[in-house]
């Protein structure tokens, strides 16, 4: 009788442990689903080391939307001469400000608090070579150059007014494609990305930008060209970082094979 009592007690203890684990998993799922999705998360995006929002197209449709609807006169537009490349835009007036406790607030969200106003817009810091290089890196990484295994790719940047749908001959310009006029400024990018966690959210982008914006104790994983399946990469990243869904992680990877490098 005593032996049966101990078995019952052990079974009850194991059941309680399983229920506790299940409760934790349900809580984590609820937290993931409750995270606010920002408007720019449907595009490729990252915050530069200088906290400027950088947007990139995923396909011809999103390229079109970014240039037509989300590019303002002071922004900087990035592209390549290779077909199938995304347009990236540095949003000069979409910058995160450092406030108390190393928390960041987007300029757009801060309008009500008058942190940024039209009168002060001329005094807003402009992106330096650091942000320009990071945006060039992202443009190259999310282009066909990654899938083709190229070591580098020339990326240029221009002013928004140099980007147009109008041709001199009136010819049709395909969706997601634009005519570039005037001087182009070229940069040599590095085809390497990183993925980490910032404010409990998965982030991906150029290595220096991710390292700058990642949470203090978060792991930073490097993404390089490789032959591993996106699904395997996603599972590995999810396990290492302890957050994010496989679909969310896959959406942040470049098209083509990848490989994860864990820095020592």
Secondary structure, DSSP 8 states (H G I E B T S, - for coil): -HHHHHHHHHHHHHHHHHHHHHHHHHHHHHHHHHS---GGGGSEEEE-TT-EEEEE-SSHHHHHHHHHHS--TT-EEEEESSTT---EEEEEEEEEEEEGGGEEEETTTTGGGTSS-GGGGGGS----HHHHHHHHHHHHHTSHHHHTT-S--EEEEEEGGGEES--SS-----TT--EE-S--EEEE----EEEEEETTEEEEEEHHHHHHHS-TT---EEEEEEEE-HHHHHHHHHHHHS---HHHHHTTS-SS-EEEEE--
